[in-house]
Amino acid sequence: MSLSCDVLIIGSGMGGMCAAALLANEGCKVLVAERLHRIGGRCSSFKSQGFICTTGVIGVELGGAVEEVFSRVHADFPVRPAGPVHYLIQGKPYEVPPRGGLKRLLSAASEDAGEIERVLHAFLQVQEGLEPTTGLSLREWLLRYTENETILGIFQTMVSATLLVNADEVPASEYFGFIKRLGGISSFGFCAEGSRALPNALARRIGELGGAIWKGSSVKRILSDKGVVRGALVSSREGEVEVSAKIVISNAGPRKTVTLSGKEHFGRDYLMELERKVRPAPVMVLQIAAEEPLIDYPALMVTGARRINALYQPTMVCPELAPAGKHLLLAGGGPRSSLPPFDKKREVEICLQDLEDLMPGFKMRAKVLTAGFYHGRWPGMHCWPGNDLPQKTPIENLYNVGDGVKPAGTTGLPSVAASALAVVKDVKMRM
């Protein structure tokens, strides 16, 4: 059995779904092949004891690349604003304004006006074009201006909660690229149907535009001829199908793309970069049921804890995520080293200890629904920030999208949407 399309998308994670919707909106005949029986990948939801839990994505940035994709394709953007972010510093919460947020945080962490001014001036110099010394981690760069552990802890929280590695693991240059892209504290929100609402909205739009999504259909091999992609073999419910396509876009991660295509079709340099750069960024997420709100805010960034870096209480904005009268709390965290091996049981135990310290009586007041440790083949992100491969592969018309090929200065869900926007721009020029 065989069929043809303009664009074959491998995987229905948000990178693949964004690319599919954008290209369908351009008039391309699009087919998405998804091996699971649900779409969305780490941007999906499932029910646990009446609560709508996430497979990964929690908050959704407003006004960024994700919302841009939805606007371009005229899809519903089902996100409710969550209000301002708060930081917990030395046991006290501080609201972070959209502008002047850094000074606010530094002032909460230090009474030394000279120290605050020194750090602010260093940031200003970077914003004006004085790049940090190559090779310095963010923590190493900060130690040039302060040894205040509370200030250092604020940046550790920022980095581990957003870039999913630690402040001593991320290059200072990559962190500042991320800050420059944001232009300040970005606003975010939650989906009342859970994170699955995002890929579902794109799926509806893809269908309206004549595209197709095959769930339960695994790509067995990417086909190419003389260095040019020509489609893939797909195992579907109807049997094995040879799908001919002018463009193939993989949302399976760079390593899987190479495996499906065959290493022999990639040059030595690309394979060396793959081995050197592609290492997963781990993340922990505990999903917690409670009879009452456990914090006073939809989102609270946590400084000074051993593992927990952020608490999200989406039911303050979207009560539909929990049974009537109950609340859902999500606690995010990361290990002290982003490199394996990991003692997952011990890491989760430390997270639980953090939660008891942060919310005395936690064990009596709440129930853990799930304790997820995302790494390896199902990571927080496929690549550490600053280690991404290009979206283009050595095989002509074969692309990667997702968080293994993030554009510089992006992370998380916005990064996968940004990767799709970049790929679609190139595909449009070719087609």
KAQUI-V907356 format. One record per run of one state. SS is the DSSP state (a for helix, b for strand, c for the rest). FROM is the first residue (numbers start at 1). LEN is the number of residues. Records with the same first field share a line. If there is no record, write none. Layout:
SS=FROM-LEN  FROM-LEN
This chain:
c=1-1  11-2  26-4  34-6  41-4  49-2  55-5  62-3  74-6  82-4  90-2  96-5  110-3  128-9  143-6  163-8  183-5  191-5  209-3  215-3  226-2  237-2  251-3  262-1  266-2  278-3  282-1  291-8  303-5  313-1  317-2  322-5  334-10  359-3  375-1  379-2  382-10  393-3  397-1  401-11  431-1
b=2-9  13-1  30-4  40-1  45-4  51-4  60-2  80-2  86-4  92-4  137-1  171-1  188-3  212-3  218-8  228-9  239-12  281-1  283-8  299-4  308-5  327-7  366-9  381-1  392-1  396-1  398-3
a=14-12  65-9  101-9  113-15  138-5  149-14  172-11  196-13  254-8  263-3  268-10  314-3  319-3  344-15  362-4  376-3  412-19
